[in-house]
Amino acid sequence: MLTHLGDKWTILVILLLAQTPGNRLRFSGIKRGVAGISQRMLTLTLRMLERNGLVVRHYFAEVPPRVEYELSLMGKGMLPPLEFFAQWIGENWPAMEAARREYDARSGQ
Amino acid sequence: MLTHLGDKWTILVILLLAQTPGNRLRFSGIKRGVAGISQRMLTLTLRMLERNGLVVRHYFAEVPPRVEYELSLMGKGMLPPLEFFAQWIGENWPAMEAARREYDARSGQ
């Protein structure tokens, strides 16, 4: 479980829904909003989020059927630790990049 | 990068080193302390942590050579957001488990 929660796509989908009015979007809207995510990865990510109660799937029996994904109350509760984590990464990104350059130079990569 | 940082093994290795006096251990000590991690996964995780400056690798040219891995200052700086994230997971674990049971029952798994 911990493996998925810290996963890049999971974090980006949750942050996107959190920043969207009403915290809900259709599949295509989420795909457009998360750069680089594949159809398959988004399907798996949304299924994992729904299964863990972090996202609610709304199905409208229209023609064609409409599906929307909404950040649940528990999903919203995950935002503070996620934002704290994302903030730490943002602040330390330059130092980590410098460490990577030094490591690669040392190991001749 | 974000993908690795939130990875279960990365989090468990950092938390183990953080709880160890001197924040440093040998490879075998880390492997014993992180249940279920394979030799290969620990090697990859430690290399990623070292490459990103979160862990420092100390090499002692003894016979046989000795290697210790130490949580760096930046690595220690990651603890507050990690602990906050781990705390959130701990608090919400029962609700997520209940959601999973309900989802699995609904989808006949």
Backbone of each chain as ProteinMPNN parsed JSONL, in Angstrom:
{"seq_chain_A": "MLTHLGDKWTILVILLLAQTPGNRLRFSGIKRGVAGISQRMLTLTLRMLERNGLVVRHYFAEVPPRVEYELSLMGKGMLPPLEFFAQWIGENWPAMEAARREYDARSGQ", "coords_chain_A": {"N_chain_A": [[0.852, -1.184, 0.0], [1.889, 1.262, 0.898], [3.722, 1.55, -1.055], [2.262, 2.322, -3.31], [1.088, 4.724, -2.54], [3.028, 6.673, -2.403], [3.691, 6.956, -4.92], [4.611, 8.53, -7.974], [2.612, 9.109, -9.975], [0.271, 8.731, -8.555], [0.448, 10.787, -6.669], [0.429, 13.028, -8.349], [-2.099, 12.827, -9.602], [-3.814, 13.1, -7.42], [-3.102, 15.67, -6.512], [-3.889, 17.165, -8.728], [-6.711, 16.739, -8.828], [-7.298, 17.916, -6.429], [-6.787, 20.573, -6.916], [-8.77, 21.218, -8.676], [-11.873, 22.79, -9.285], [-14.561, 21.66, -7.311], [-13.295, 19.308, -7.093], [-13.405, 17.186, -8.895], [-13.186, 15.273, -11.918], [-13.42, 14.167, -15.373], [-12.166, 11.121, -16.907], [-10.702, 11.759, -19.223], [-10.129, 14.403, -18.735], [-8.463, 14.245, -16.521], [-6.343, 12.853, -17.612], [-5.396, 14.726, -19.467], [-4.493, 16.6, -17.686], [-2.371, 15.478, -16.285], [0.705, 15.36, -17.145], [2.273, 13.18, -19.4], [1.322, 10.775, -18.407], [0.255, 7.479, -19.086], [-2.561, 5.909, -20.774], [-3.084, 3.402, -19.694], [-1.667, 3.482, -17.25], [-3.013, 5.541, -15.953], [-5.536, 4.398, -15.708], [-4.95, 2.228, -13.974], [-3.991, 3.66, -11.763], [-6.215, 5.22, -11.001], [-7.965, 3.16, -10.38], [-6.654, 2.015, -8.168], [-6.733, 4.179, -6.4], [-9.49, 4.502, -6.108], [-10.111, 2.04, -5.009], [-8.885, 2.205, -2.536], [-10.379, 4.091, -1.305], [-9.803, 6.758, -1.689], [-10.592, 8.136, -3.837], [-13.729, 8.75, -5.406], [-15.832, 7.096, -7.666], [-18.023, 8.273, -10.008], [-20.808, 7.265, -11.801], [-22.707, 7.916, -14.616], [-25.596, 6.995, -16.142], [-25.889, 7.771, -18.974], [-26.265, 8.483, -22.518], [-23.615, 8.757, -24.613], [-22.453, 6.761, -21.758], [-21.437, 8.538, -18.782], [-18.544, 9.174, -16.81], [-17.197, 10.248, -13.769], [-14.476, 11.231, -11.669], [-13.948, 11.718, -8.299], [-12.232, 13.405, -5.697], [-12.138, 11.967, -2.564], [-13.284, 12.58, 0.869], [-11.352, 11.473, 2.554], [-9.287, 11.37, 0.759], [-8.832, 14.075, 0.37], [-7.86, 14.575, 2.851], [-5.33, 13.653, 2.674], [-3.85, 15.563, 1.549], [-2.354, 17.594, 3.123], [0.033, 16.131, 4.191], [1.048, 15.334, 1.706], [1.507, 17.732, 0.365], [3.383, 18.843, 2.044], [5.46, 17.066, 1.666], [5.923, 17.395, -1.072], [6.71, 20.034, -1.024], [9.111, 19.849, 0.413], [10.62, 18.401, -1.415], [10.726, 20.232, -3.517], [12.245, 22.285, -2.322], [14.657, 20.987, -1.921], [15.476, 20.104, -4.314], [17.472, 21.352, -6.051], [19.832, 20.763, -4.603], [19.792, 17.991, -4.617], [19.996, 17.489, -7.337], [22.559, 18.496, -7.798], [24.011, 16.687, -6.279], [23.524, 14.398, -7.743], [24.835, 14.961, -10.169], [27.46, 15.084, -9.278], [27.819, 12.495, -8.289], [27.473, 11.009, -10.638], [29.623, 11.943, -12.132], [31.742, 11.062, -10.572], [31.358, 8.335, -10.74], [31.792, 7.943, -13.344], [29.692, 8.053, -15.126]], "CA_chain_A": [[0.0, 0.0, 0.0], [2.767, 2.43, 0.99], [4.394, 1.656, -2.354], [1.449, 3.062, -4.274], [0.699, 6.067, -2.111], [4.083, 7.634, -2.653], [3.996, 6.864, -6.347], [4.542, 9.84, -8.654], [1.329, 9.329, -10.665], [-0.755, 8.865, -7.51], [0.563, 12.132, -6.095], [0.038, 14.04, -9.353], [-3.556, 12.748, -9.807], [-4.46, 13.663, -6.22], [-2.883, 17.13, -6.494], [-4.71, 17.734, -9.805], [-8.113, 16.752, -8.382], [-7.399, 18.871, -5.307], [-6.768, 21.949, -7.445], [-9.88, 21.381, -9.619], [-13.144, 23.147, -8.648], [-15.415, 20.499, -7.104], [-12.406, 18.157, -6.924], [-13.793, 16.031, -9.726], [-12.904, 15.385, -13.35], [-13.583, 12.949, -16.166], [-10.907, 10.428, -17.214], [-9.942, 12.515, -20.235], [-9.661, 15.638, -18.09], [-7.315, 13.905, -15.666], [-5.227, 12.488, -18.507], [-4.814, 15.974, -20.004], [-3.88, 17.383, -16.607], [-1.169, 14.827, -15.727], [1.584, 15.215, -18.319], [3.102, 11.986, -19.543], [0.722, 9.533, -17.898], [-0.35, 6.673, -20.154], [-3.952, 5.472, -20.566], [-3.062, 2.226, -18.814], [-1.207, 3.878, -15.909], [-4.08, 6.318, -15.32], [-6.579, 3.429, -15.346], [-4.48, 1.508, -12.776], [-3.876, 4.616, -10.649], [-7.574, 5.56, -10.553], [-8.548, 1.967, -9.746], [-6.026, 1.885, -6.842], [-7.243, 5.28, -5.567], [-10.886, 4.186, -5.773], [-10.123, 0.854, -4.136], [-8.456, 2.622, -1.2], [-11.311, 5.073, -0.761], [-9.267, 8.128, -1.81], [-11.331, 8.734, -4.954], [-15.057, 8.157, -5.626], [-16.139, 7.017, -9.099], [-19.439, 8.563, -10.261], [-21.213, 6.733, -13.117], [-23.988, 8.475, -15.062], [-26.09, 6.121, -17.222], [-26.375, 8.586, -20.095], [-25.825, 7.912, -23.805], [-22.888, 7.641, -24.001], [-22.331, 6.868, -20.295], [-20.433, 9.517, -18.333], [-17.902, 8.776, -15.547], [-16.357, 11.282, -13.176], [-13.713, 10.784, -10.509], [-13.938, 12.802, -7.31], [-11.388, 13.207, -4.521], [-13.006, 11.745, -1.393], [-12.892, 13.316, 2.077], [-10.076, 10.901, 2.994], [-8.318, 11.809, -0.257], [-8.482, 15.48, 0.68], [-7.084, 14.534, 4.093], [-3.945, 13.28, 2.341], [-3.153, 16.709, 0.946], [-1.289, 18.216, 3.934], [1.335, 15.442, 4.123], [1.544, 15.319, 0.325], [2.041, 19.062, 0.03], [4.598, 19.006, 2.849], [6.471, 16.238, 0.989], [6.231, 18.05, -2.362], [7.459, 21.263, -0.691], [10.481, 19.449, 0.771], [11.301, 18.029, -2.665], [10.99, 21.484, -4.239], [13.344, 23.025, -1.673], [15.922, 20.236, -1.958], [15.715, 19.638, -5.678], [18.797, 21.753, -6.552], [20.917, 20.034, -3.903], [19.775, 16.603, -5.084], [20.528, 17.497, -8.71], [24.016, 18.661, -7.694], [24.546, 15.402, -5.787], [23.471, 13.424, -8.841], [25.91, 15.294, -11.135], [28.739, 14.718, -8.665], [27.843, 11.027, -8.251], [27.666, 10.506, -12.018], [31.003, 12.277, -12.546], [32.62, 10.166, -9.8], [31.245, 6.933, -11.175], [32.077, 7.906, -14.774], [28.48, 7.794, -15.966]], "C_chain_A": [[0.897, 1.248, 0.0], [3.439, 2.649, -0.364], [3.576, 2.529, -3.291], [1.273, 4.512, -3.862], [1.756, 7.101, -2.443], [4.444, 7.697, -4.124], [3.727, 8.201, -7.036], [3.163, 10.094, -9.245], [0.198, 9.508, -9.641], [-0.759, 10.29, -6.965], [0.048, 13.175, -7.094], [-1.473, 14.028, -9.604], [-4.275, 13.398, -8.627], [-4.304, 15.188, -6.201], [-3.738, 17.811, -7.564], [-6.175, 17.84, -9.368], [-8.31, 17.786, -7.272], [-7.475, 20.304, -5.815], [-7.937, 22.239, -8.383], [-11.151, 21.765, -8.858], [-14.056, 21.907, -8.521], [-14.626, 19.213, -6.942], [-12.822, 16.94, -7.736], [-13.595, 16.327, -11.198], [-13.252, 14.074, -14.064], [-12.201, 12.384, -16.47], [-10.061, 11.273, -18.162], [-9.374, 13.8, -19.637], [-8.451, 15.385, -17.205], [-6.107, 13.596, -16.544], [-4.564, 13.72, -19.076], [-4.017, 16.705, -18.936], [-2.631, 16.77, -16.007], [-0.249, 14.464, -16.89], [2.328, 13.884, -18.278], [2.477, 10.708, -19.041], [0.042, 8.778, -19.046], [-1.79, 6.323, -19.773], [-3.99, 4.368, -19.513], [-2.693, 2.633, -17.381], [-2.289, 4.67, -15.189], [-5.212, 5.391, -14.878], [-6.193, 2.709, -14.046], [-4.448, 2.43, -11.553], [-5.259, 4.956, -10.088], [-8.228, 4.372, -9.845], [-7.981, 1.812, -8.332], [-6.585, 2.95, -5.902], [-8.691, 5.014, -5.148], [-10.939, 3.049, -4.756], [-9.757, 1.227, -2.701], [-9.3, 3.746, -0.616], [-10.833, 6.51, -0.87], [-9.964, 8.889, -2.93], [-12.671, 8.004, -5.07], [-15.347, 8.217, -7.12], [-17.642, 7.228, -9.274], [-19.778, 8.111, -11.686], [-22.601, 7.275, -13.467], [-24.451, 7.669, -16.285], [-26.72, 6.966, -18.33], [-25.963, 7.894, -21.391], [-24.933, 8.948, -24.483], [-22.761, 7.838, -22.49], [-21.226, 7.852, -19.92], [-19.869, 9.046, -16.996], [-17.053, 9.935, -15.048], [-15.67, 10.715, -11.935], [-13.567, 11.953, -9.552], [-13.032, 12.445, -6.135], [-12.295, 13.057, -3.299], [-12.519, 12.592, -0.216], [-11.517, 12.798, 2.553], [-8.957, 11.326, 2.026], [-7.87, 13.236, 0.005], [-7.605, 15.513, 1.926], [-5.626, 14.216, 3.85], [-3.148, 14.481, 1.84], [-2.077, 17.323, 1.835], [0.033, 17.443, 3.907], [1.912, 15.417, 2.705], [2.182, 16.646, -0.029], [3.323, 19.331, 0.79], [5.754, 18.269, 2.16], [6.91, 16.915, -0.312], [7.041, 19.316, -2.107], [8.911, 20.922, -0.376], [11.27, 19.113, -0.511], [11.661, 19.294, -3.444], [12.185, 22.222, -3.658], [14.693, 22.326, -1.862], [16.316, 19.768, -3.353], [17.094, 20.062, -6.201], [19.936, 20.963, -5.904], [20.953, 18.577, -4.368], [20.337, 16.513, -6.502], [22.058, 17.623, -8.678], [24.652, 17.354, -7.234], [24.563, 14.374, -6.921], [24.599, 13.694, -9.851], [27.262, 14.83, -10.586], [28.9, 13.192, -8.651], [28.152, 10.468, -9.641], [29.088, 10.78, -12.495], [31.971, 11.31, -11.865], [32.546, 8.743, -10.365], [31.33, 6.83, -12.702], [30.855, 7.622, -15.624], [28.236, 8.937, -16.921]], "O_chain_A": [[0.695, 2.168, -0.792], [3.694, 3.783, -0.768], [4.126, 3.381, -3.99], [1.3, 5.417, -4.696], [1.442, 8.257, -2.728], [5.376, 8.395, -4.524], [2.761, 8.9, -6.729], [2.595, 11.168, -9.047], [-0.706, 10.322, -9.83], [-1.809, 10.916, -6.817], [-0.682, 14.093, -6.719], [-2.074, 15.085, -9.797], [-5.228, 14.155, -8.813], [-5.257, 15.91, -5.91], [-4.254, 18.906, -7.341], [-6.801, 18.89, -9.515], [-9.349, 18.44, -7.189], [-8.144, 21.148, -5.218], [-8.092, 23.37, -8.842], [-11.477, 21.114, -7.865], [-14.289, 21.198, -9.501], [-15.198, 18.154, -6.686], [-12.617, 15.802, -7.315], [-13.797, 17.446, -11.668], [-13.363, 13.019, -13.439], [-11.191, 13.07, -16.313], [-8.868, 11.478, -17.938], [-8.275, 14.229, -19.991], [-7.531, 16.2, -17.143], [-4.99, 14.023, -16.254], [-3.339, 13.787, -19.171], [-3.005, 17.344, -19.223], [-1.895, 17.451, -15.294], [-0.398, 13.421, -17.527], [2.927, 13.513, -17.268], [3.053, 9.637, -19.231], [-0.657, 9.372, -19.867], [-2.185, 6.426, -18.611], [-4.797, 4.388, -18.584], [-3.322, 2.189, -16.421], [-2.481, 4.517, -13.983], [-5.782, 5.573, -13.802], [-7.008, 2.595, -13.131], [-4.828, 2.032, -10.452], [-5.46, 4.981, -8.873], [-8.943, 4.536, -8.857], [-8.725, 1.513, -7.398], [-6.878, 2.663, -4.742], [-9.078, 5.259, -4.005], [-11.698, 3.086, -3.786], [-10.266, 0.626, -1.756], [-8.977, 4.29, 0.44], [-11.387, 7.395, -0.219], [-9.937, 10.119, -2.975], [-12.746, 6.794, -4.859], [-15.14, 9.246, -7.764], [-18.444, 6.454, -8.752], [-19.127, 8.516, -12.649], [-23.551, 7.109, -12.702], [-23.789, 7.661, -17.323], [-27.921, 6.885, -18.587], [-25.366, 6.817, -21.351], [-25.462, 9.973, -24.912], [-22.941, 8.95, -21.992], [-20.224, 7.989, -20.623], [-20.616, 8.571, -16.14], [-16.286, 10.529, -15.806], [-16.204, 9.844, -11.249], [-13.123, 13.036, -9.933], [-13.062, 11.319, -5.639], [-13.126, 13.925, -3.033], [-11.475, 13.239, -0.296], [-10.638, 13.584, 2.907], [-7.831, 11.601, 2.441], [-6.691, 13.568, -0.118], [-6.721, 16.36, 2.054], [-4.776, 14.47, 4.704], [-1.924, 14.421, 1.722], [-0.97, 17.56, 1.353], [1.071, 18.041, 3.626], [3.129, 15.473, 2.528], [3.25, 16.696, -0.639], [4.244, 19.962, 0.27], [6.872, 18.777, 2.081], [8.1, 16.998, -0.615], [7.948, 19.642, -2.872], [9.831, 21.603, -0.829], [12.43, 19.496, -0.659], [12.769, 19.411, -3.968], [13.034, 22.724, -4.394], [15.734, 22.977, -1.952], [17.349, 19.125, -3.544], [17.822, 19.228, -6.742], [20.88, 20.549, -6.577], [22.03, 17.995, -4.497], [21.065, 15.575, -6.829], [22.761, 16.948, -9.43], [25.703, 16.958, -7.738], [25.498, 13.582, -7.042], [25.24, 12.759, -10.33], [28.088, 14.269, -11.305], [29.97, 12.666, -8.958], [28.983, 9.573, -9.795], [29.689, 9.952, -13.178], [32.9, 10.801, -12.493], [33.557, 8.046, -10.451], [30.997, 5.8, -13.288], [30.954, 7.03, -16.699], [27.28, 8.902, -17.696]]}, "seq_chain_B": "MLTHLGDKWTILVILLLAQTPGNRLRFSGIKRGVAGISQRMLTLTLRMLERNGLVVRHYFAEVPPRVEYELSLMGKGMLPPLEFFAQWIGENWPAMEAARREYDARSGQ", "coords_chain_B": {"N_chain_B": [[12.264, 11.046, -10.253], [10.606, 11.82, -8.085], [9.18, 9.547, -8.11], [10.856, 7.646, -6.964], [11.337, 8.651, -4.401], [9.046, 8.376, -2.939], [8.859, 5.769, -2.663], [8.271, 2.587, -1.178], [10.461, 1.046, -0.128], [12.507, 2.906, -0.076], [11.537, 4.714, 1.808], [11.426, 3.06, 4.082], [14.131, 2.368, 4.463], [15.279, 4.868, 4.976], [13.884, 5.609, 7.314], [14.778, 3.581, 9.017], [17.584, 4.073, 9.188], [17.417, 6.547, 10.359], [16.491, 5.95, 12.876], [18.599, 4.651, 13.98], [21.384, 4.669, 16.183], [23.78, 7.177, 15.526], [23.008, 7.139, 12.972], [23.914, 5.379, 11.004], [24.7, 2.393, 9.201], [25.861, -0.931, 8.323], [25.599, -2.7, 5.15], [24.538, -5.263, 5.568], [23.341, -4.911, 8.025], [21.32, -3.085, 7.433], [19.809, -4.602, 5.681], [18.894, -6.6, 7.398], [17.269, -5.051, 8.972], [15.196, -4.123, 7.381], [12.448, -5.61, 6.676], [11.854, -8.129, 4.305], [13.067, -6.955, 2.114], [14.921, -7.385, -0.872], [18.281, -8.45, -1.75], [19.075, -7.277, -4.147], [17.199, -5.18, -4.463], [17.809, -3.646, -2.226], [20.409, -2.875, -2.837], [19.945, -1.296, -5.148], [18.279, 0.668, -4.035], [19.936, 1.87, -2.083], [21.917, 2.857, -3.772], [20.449, 4.733, -5.258], [19.709, 6.485, -3.193], [22.225, 7.353, -2.341], [23.118, 8.548, -4.67], [21.404, 10.715, -4.843], [22.205, 12.217, -2.748], [21.176, 11.737, -0.237], [22.069, 9.785, 1.356], [25.271, 8.899, 2.674], [28.071, 7.137, 1.574], [30.404, 5.301, 3.277], [33.643, 4.102, 2.926], [35.878, 1.718, 4.064], [39.161, 0.847, 3.816], [39.86, -1.86, 4.752], [40.771, -5.274, 5.658], [38.602, -7.876, 5.462], [37.317, -5.316, 3.155], [35.374, -2.626, 4.563], [32.089, -1.277, 4.528], [29.96, 1.425, 5.17], [26.726, 2.902, 5.49], [25.454, 6.099, 5.731], [22.941, 8.285, 6.928], [22.518, 11.352, 5.379], [22.791, 14.94, 6.07], [20.821, 16.183, 4.527], [19.242, 13.997, 4.078], [18.322, 13.516, 6.658], [16.789, 15.757, 6.834], [14.605, 15.061, 5.428], [13.016, 13.656, 7.033], [10.858, 14.878, 8.653], [8.651, 15.43, 6.697], [8.345, 12.804, 5.809], [7.693, 11.372, 8.118], [5.33, 12.634, 8.76], [3.782, 11.843, 6.623], [3.824, 9.077, 6.969], [2.516, 8.952, 9.384], [-0.028, 9.868, 8.653], [-0.813, 7.773, 7.022], [-0.866, 5.696, 8.88], [-2.989, 6.544, 10.53], [-5.115, 6.45, 8.758], [-5.219, 3.941, 7.828], [-7.036, 1.811, 8.721], [-9.469, 2.758, 7.605], [-8.852, 2.738, 4.908], [-8.392, 0.043, 4.486], [-10.951, -0.951, 4.969], [-12.286, 0.233, 2.841], [-11.068, -1.088, 0.77], [-11.921, -3.728, 1.144], [-14.643, -3.424, 0.693], [-14.672, -2.517, -1.954], [-13.541, -4.738, -3.243], [-15.504, -6.647, -2.698], [-17.654, -5.559, -4.06], [-16.676, -5.653, -6.653], [-16.467, -8.274, -7.013], [-14.108, -9.571, -6.398]], "CA_chain_B": [[12.837, 11.284, -8.918], [9.499, 11.741, -7.118], [8.767, 8.153, -8.074], [11.689, 6.877, -6.035], [11.339, 9.152, -3.028], [7.881, 7.912, -2.191], [8.865, 4.308, -2.759], [8.198, 1.94, 0.149], [11.779, 0.631, 0.375], [13.255, 4.137, 0.217], [11.027, 5.259, 3.079], [11.791, 2.169, 5.195], [15.589, 2.472, 4.685], [15.546, 6.171, 5.62], [13.37, 5.578, 8.694], [15.668, 2.694, 9.794], [18.84, 4.799, 9.468], [17.098, 7.665, 11.268], [16.29, 5.419, 14.245], [19.815, 3.951, 14.409], [22.398, 5.57, 16.76], [24.795, 7.566, 14.551], [22.35, 7.129, 11.654], [24.682, 4.658, 9.985], [24.701, 0.934, 9.312], [26.424, -1.67, 7.181], [24.598, -3.242, 4.216], [23.869, -6.417, 6.201], [22.504, -4.381, 9.109], [20.118, -2.48, 6.825], [18.995, -5.696, 5.122], [18.188, -7.248, 8.521], [16.306, -4.114, 9.563], [14.07, -3.83, 6.476], [11.878, -6.938, 6.401], [11.327, -8.436, 2.976], [13.8, -6.335, 1.004], [15.896, -8.302, -1.485], [19.659, -7.953, -1.9], [19.134, -6.424, -5.334], [16.42, -3.961, -4.225], [18.541, -2.81, -1.269], [21.537, -2.303, -3.585], [19.405, -0.221, -6.0], [17.751, 1.735, -3.174], [21.074, 2.587, -1.489], [22.59, 3.594, -4.846], [19.611, 5.906, -5.561], [19.801, 7.409, -2.053], [23.563, 7.956, -2.373], [23.203, 9.41, -5.858], [20.639, 11.937, -4.584], [22.782, 12.945, -1.615], [20.402, 11.497, 0.996], [22.886, 8.85, 2.142], [26.707, 8.964, 2.361], [28.677, 5.794, 1.622], [31.754, 5.329, 3.848], [34.4, 2.896, 2.535], [37.082, 1.551, 4.887], [40.04, -0.099, 3.101], [40.367, -2.866, 5.69], [40.725, -6.606, 5.042], [38.015, -7.426, 4.195], [36.887, -3.909, 3.172], [34.122, -2.389, 5.302], [31.302, -0.171, 3.951], [28.822, 1.826, 5.993], [25.849, 3.891, 4.853], [25.023, 7.059, 6.754], [21.933, 9.266, 6.509], [23.163, 12.678, 5.286], [22.023, 16.046, 6.653], [19.63, 16.357, 3.683], [18.432, 12.799, 4.354], [17.635, 13.765, 7.935], [15.806, 16.818, 6.584], [13.424, 14.46, 4.779], [12.238, 12.92, 8.047], [9.554, 15.454, 9.026], [7.569, 15.114, 5.76], [8.147, 11.343, 5.758], [6.975, 10.943, 9.329], [3.977, 13.176, 8.644], [3.114, 10.979, 5.63], [3.646, 7.76, 7.599], [1.481, 9.128, 10.427], [-1.337, 9.937, 7.977], [-1.143, 6.408, 6.567], [-1.228, 4.937, 10.084], [-4.321, 6.962, 11.001], [-6.168, 6.153, 7.77], [-5.076, 2.546, 7.371], [-8.288, 1.054, 8.871], [-10.503, 3.209, 6.648], [-8.465, 2.291, 3.563], [-8.626, -1.406, 4.443], [-12.412, -1.153, 4.841], [-12.647, 0.612, 1.464], [-10.598, -2.149, -0.136], [-12.824, -4.896, 1.284], [-15.919, -3.07, 0.048], [-14.407, -2.481, -3.401], [-13.34, -6.125, -3.711], [-16.81, -7.341, -2.64], [-18.463, -4.978, -5.145], [-16.188, -6.048, -7.985], [-16.427, -9.736, -7.025], [-12.722, -10.126, -6.37]], "C_chain_B": [[11.725, 11.13, -7.859], [9.091, 10.284, -6.976], [9.562, 7.392, -7.028], [11.467, 7.314, -4.597], [10.173, 8.596, -2.22], [7.814, 6.399, -2.137], [8.991, 3.688, -1.366], [9.592, 1.635, 0.696], [12.622, 1.858, 0.729], [12.847, 4.677, 1.583], [11.497, 4.385, 4.247], [13.287, 2.243, 5.498], [15.905, 3.777, 5.412], [15.084, 6.151, 7.079], [14.263, 4.698, 9.577], [16.952, 3.428, 10.174], [18.585, 5.921, 10.47], [16.973, 7.176, 12.71], [17.545, 4.746, 14.791], [20.804, 4.953, 15.005], [23.476, 5.887, 15.724], [24.266, 7.56, 13.13], [23.164, 6.412, 10.586], [24.719, 3.17, 10.286], [25.448, 0.32, 8.126], [25.269, -2.254, 6.367], [23.806, -4.348, 4.92], [22.928, -5.953, 7.316], [21.22, -3.765, 8.569], [19.205, -3.59, 6.314], [18.214, -6.401, 6.226], [17.059, -6.354, 9.032], [15.116, -3.788, 8.672], [13.49, -5.152, 5.978], [11.423, -7.059, 4.949], [12.091, -7.815, 1.829], [14.836, -7.311, 0.455], [17.257, -7.623, -1.556], [19.712, -6.92, -3.016], [18.397, -5.102, -5.081], [17.144, -3.046, -3.253], [19.727, -2.143, -1.965], [21.059, -1.112, -4.419], [18.933, 0.965, -5.154], [18.893, 2.56, -2.585], [21.806, 3.408, -2.54], [21.786, 4.863, -5.175], [19.728, 6.934, -4.443], [21.156, 8.116, -2.041], [23.646, 8.96, -3.507], [22.476, 10.73, -5.614], [21.096, 12.687, -3.334], [22.041, 12.741, -0.31], [21.138, 10.536, 1.93], [24.338, 9.014, 1.703], [27.279, 7.563, 2.537], [30.116, 5.93, 2.128], [32.46, 4.008, 3.537], [35.69, 2.842, 3.362], [37.94, 0.46, 4.247], [40.687, -1.064, 4.1], [40.378, -4.222, 4.975], [39.81, -7.475, 5.906], [37.537, -5.972, 4.299], [35.543, -3.769, 3.905], [33.406, -1.192, 4.666], [30.146, 0.133, 4.891], [28.031, 2.9, 5.257], [25.285, 4.793, 5.935], [23.994, 8.023, 6.175], [22.588, 10.65, 6.498], [22.276, 13.724, 5.968], [20.716, 16.225, 5.86], [18.668, 15.181, 3.905], [17.654, 12.969, 5.649], [16.547, 14.816, 7.746], [14.52, 16.276, 5.989], [12.505, 13.802, 5.818], [10.897, 13.569, 8.388], [8.439, 15.165, 8.004], [7.3, 13.614, 5.67], [7.326, 10.864, 6.937], [5.538, 11.418, 9.306], [3.157, 12.275, 7.709], [2.822, 9.607, 6.259], [2.557, 7.836, 8.669], [0.089, 9.147, 9.791], [-1.766, 8.529, 7.548], [-1.596, 5.566, 7.762], [-2.647, 5.257, 10.531], [-5.423, 6.494, 10.06], [-6.161, 4.706, 7.292], [-6.395, 1.757, 7.547], [-9.351, 1.446, 7.838], [-10.142, 2.75, 5.234], [-8.694, 0.789, 3.426], [-10.115, -1.699, 4.256], [-12.845, -0.837, 3.405], [-12.23, -0.497, 0.498], [-11.523, -3.364, -0.052], [-14.131, -4.645, 0.539], [-15.764, -3.09, -1.482], [-14.302, -3.903, -3.942], [-14.671, -6.887, -3.713], [-17.676, -6.873, -3.82], [-18.003, -5.51, -6.498], [-15.932, -7.556, -8.033], [-15.028, -10.3, -7.007], [-12.529, -11.043, -5.167]], "O_chain_B": [[11.886, 10.409, -6.874], [8.71, 9.829, -5.898], [9.003, 6.583, -6.287], [11.414, 6.49, -3.684], [10.272, 8.374, -1.014], [6.851, 5.819, -1.636], [9.71, 4.189, -0.502], [9.878, 1.93, 1.856], [13.361, 1.848, 1.714], [13.689, 5.047, 2.402], [11.919, 4.904, 5.28], [13.68, 2.188, 6.664], [16.701, 3.793, 6.351], [15.797, 6.614, 7.97], [14.487, 5.018, 10.744], [17.364, 3.412, 11.334], [19.426, 6.212, 11.32], [17.308, 7.898, 13.649], [17.559, 4.313, 15.943], [21.048, 5.995, 14.397], [24.029, 4.975, 15.109], [24.974, 7.926, 12.193], [23.12, 6.778, 9.412], [24.763, 2.742, 11.44], [25.64, 0.951, 7.087], [24.126, -2.299, 6.821], [22.576, -4.372, 4.879], [21.859, -6.528, 7.522], [20.156, -3.904, 9.174], [17.987, -3.534, 6.485], [17.049, -6.758, 6.051], [16.019, -6.846, 9.47], [14.124, -3.235, 9.149], [13.967, -5.734, 5.004], [10.703, -6.204, 4.435], [11.799, -8.112, 0.671], [15.539, -7.979, 1.213], [17.375, -6.403, -1.44], [20.299, -5.848, -2.871], [18.896, -4.033, -5.433], [17.117, -1.825, -3.407], [20.017, -0.974, -1.711], [21.681, -0.05, -4.407], [19.16, 2.121, -5.511], [18.839, 3.79, -2.58], [22.265, 4.515, -2.259], [22.362, 5.936, -5.351], [19.836, 8.13, -4.713], [21.239, 9.313, -1.769], [24.164, 10.066, -3.347], [22.898, 11.764, -6.131], [20.469, 13.659, -2.913], [22.253, 13.497, 0.639], [20.866, 10.481, 3.129], [24.618, 9.237, 0.525], [27.004, 6.889, 3.53], [30.945, 6.585, 1.496], [31.945, 2.932, 3.842], [36.484, 3.782, 3.363], [37.522, -0.693, 4.141], [41.906, -1.076, 4.268], [40.025, -4.296, 3.798], [40.208, -7.802, 7.024], [37.369, -5.453, 5.402], [34.7, -4.665, 3.871], [34.048, -0.205, 4.308], [29.444, -0.768, 5.35], [28.588, 3.698, 4.504], [24.715, 4.327, 6.922], [24.158, 8.519, 5.061], [23.153, 11.072, 7.507], [21.157, 13.428, 6.386], [19.645, 16.396, 6.444], [17.449, 15.351, 3.918], [16.478, 12.614, 5.731], [15.511, 14.777, 8.411], [13.478, 16.93, 6.031], [11.368, 13.44, 5.517], [9.881, 12.873, 8.412], [7.372, 14.696, 8.401], [6.158, 13.198, 5.476], [6.398, 10.068, 6.793], [4.633, 10.72, 9.763], [1.991, 11.985, 7.975], [1.732, 9.055, 6.106], [1.774, 6.901, 8.837], [-0.849, 8.536, 10.302], [-2.928, 8.149, 7.694], [-2.574, 4.824, 7.677], [-3.416, 4.358, 10.871], [-6.53, 6.179, 10.498], [-6.979, 4.3, 6.467], [-6.829, 1.095, 6.604], [-10.037, 0.593, 7.276], [-11.027, 2.41, 4.449], [-9.137, 0.316, 2.379], [-10.493, -2.582, 3.486], [-13.666, -1.548, 2.826], [-12.939, -0.806, -0.46], [-11.864, -3.957, -1.075], [-14.655, -5.522, -0.148], [-16.617, -3.613, -2.199], [-14.898, -4.233, -4.968], [-14.936, -7.677, -4.619], [-18.336, -7.673, -4.483], [-18.818, -5.784, -7.379], [-15.28, -8.06, -8.947], [-14.782, -11.383, -7.537], [-11.444, -11.594, -4.979]]}, "name": "protein", "num_of_chains": 2, "seq": "MLTHLGDKWTILVILLLAQTPGNRLRFSGIKRGVAGISQRMLTLTLRMLERNGLVVRHYFAEVPPRVEYELSLMGKGMLPPLEFFAQWIGENWPAMEAARREYDARSGQMLTHLGDKWTILVILLLAQTPGNRLRFSGIKRGVAGISQRMLTLTLRMLERNGLVVRHYFAEVPPRVEYELSLMGKGMLPPLEFFAQWIGENWPAMEAARREYDARSGQ"}
